Amino acid sequence: MPSAPATMLTSPNAKATVPNSKGQQTLLLPFGKNLYLVPATAIKSYAKYSNDQIKTGEDLGALLATKAPEKWKPYCKPDYLTCIEGETGTCVYTTFQVPGWPEERRFLRLISATVAAKNFEKVKEEALEKANADGVEMNDRQQKRLDVLDWNKENDCPNRAQINPEIEKWEIATGDELAKSCFKAPEAKKRTKPGSSQEEEAEAKRKQYICHEEFVKQPPGTTYKINEVGGLLHVLFYRTAATVVGGAAEEEAEAEEEP
C-alpha cells in the first residue's frame, strides 16, 4: 500500500526518511557509484506516496533508461514527487514501490529536465481541474506538493543536470544504511556498423578466434561463418552462388576445433 505523509525532521544532523516508514528508513540518492544520505533539512517537499505502477525490476530499468516524457507522465503526479534543495541546485525526484522489494522505495529517482519541461505544467493543470471539479480546497501540504510542479531547470538548477551530493558533502551510505535496488538495466542491443558486409563480419570473427593462418583451410569458391557453441568453434563453409552447379542446394561442411 502507498506510504502515508511524512513528518518533517528538524535536527541539523537528521537524515531524510521514507514518509512514515517502519524504522524510519533513510532515503538514498544514487549518484555515480555511490548512494548518498540526504539531510532532512534539504527536503523542500516530501512525496505523499511512492509510485506503485511498476511491477518488476525490468520495468523499472526500462523506465529509467528513457527520457520519453509520455512514458514518465504517470509518475509525475504531485503526490509522487519529492523536492530537494542544495547549494548546487533544486531538483525533483520520485520513488517506486515494487512488489517483493520493500527497500526500493528508498531510492530517489531523478525527474529529468526534459521530462519536467514536457509534463509538469500539464500535470498541474489536470490536478487543478480535478480539484475544482470535485469542489475540493487544497490544504497547505497539498498546495506545497502541487507547487513542486512549478520547477524548471532555468530557475532551479541552471548549471547542472542534477544536485551533486559530492559537492554538497552529503554522507555516503554505508553498512546497514545500504540497500539493494531491484533495478535491472535493459540488455544492450548489438549494432552492426554501417556499411559492414557479411564478408567483413566473417573476417572480424576469424581474427577474433584464429591465431594463425593455418587454423583451417578455406575451400576455394566458398564463404564461411564462425560460431562458438559449448566451448567449441563451429566453422561452416558455404558454396557461393558461382560455384553451385546445376542448381543444387548449398552444401555445408562443418569443422570443430577447441578455441
C-alpha positions, 0 to 999 in steps of 0.5 A, a space after each residue: 500500500 502507498 506510504 502515508 505523509 511524512 513528518 518533517 525532521 528538524 535536527 541539523 544532523 537528521 537524515 531524510 526518511 521514507 514518509 512514515 516508514 517502519 524504522 524510519 528508513 533513510 532515503 538514498 540518492 544514487 549518484 555515480 557509484 555511490 548512494 548518498 544520505 540526504 539531510 532532512 533539512 534539504 527536503 523542500 517537499 516530501 512525496 505523499 506516496 511512492 509510485 506503485 505502477 511498476 511491477 518488476 525490476 525490468 520495468 523499472 530499468 526500462 523506465 529509467 533508461 528513457 527520457 520519453 516524457 509520455 512514458 514518465 507522465 504517470 509518475 509525475 503526479 504531485 503526490 509522487 514527487 519529492 523536492 530537494 534543495 542544495 547549494 548546487 541546485 533544486 531538483 525533483 525526484 520520485 520513488 517506486 514501490 515494487 512488489 517483493 522489494 520493500 527497500 526500493 522505495 528508498 531510492 530517489 529517482 531523478 525527474 529529468 529536465 526534459 521530462 519536467 519541461 514536457 509534463 509538469 505544467 500539464 500535470 498541474 493543470 489536470 490536478 487543478 481541474 480535478 480539484 475544482 471539479 470535485 469542489 475540493 480546497 487544497 490544504 497547505 501540504 497539498 498546495 506545497 506538493 502541487 507547487 513542486 510542479 512549478 520547477 524548471 531547470 532555468 530557475 532551479 538548477 541552471 548549471 547542472 543536470 542534477 544536485 551533486 551530493 559530492 559537492 554538497 558533502 552529503 554522507 555516503 551510505 554505508 553498512 546497514 544504511 545500504 540497500 539493494 535496488 531491484 533495478 535491472 538495466 535493459 540488455 544492450 542491443 548489438 549494432 552492426 556498423 554501417 556499411 559492414 558486409 557479411 564478408 567483413 563480419 566473417 573476417 572480424 570473427 576469424 581474427 577474433 578466434 584464429 591465431 594463425 593462418 593455418 587454423 583451417 583451410 578455406 575451400 576455394 569458391 566458398 564463404 564461411 561463418 564462425 560460431 562458438 557453441 559449448 566451448 567449441 568453434 563451429 566453422 561452416 563453409 558455404 558454396 557461393 552462388 558461382 560455384 553451385 552447379 546445376 542448381 543444387 542446394 548449398 552444401 555445408 561442411 562443418 569443422 570443430 576445433 577447441 578455441 
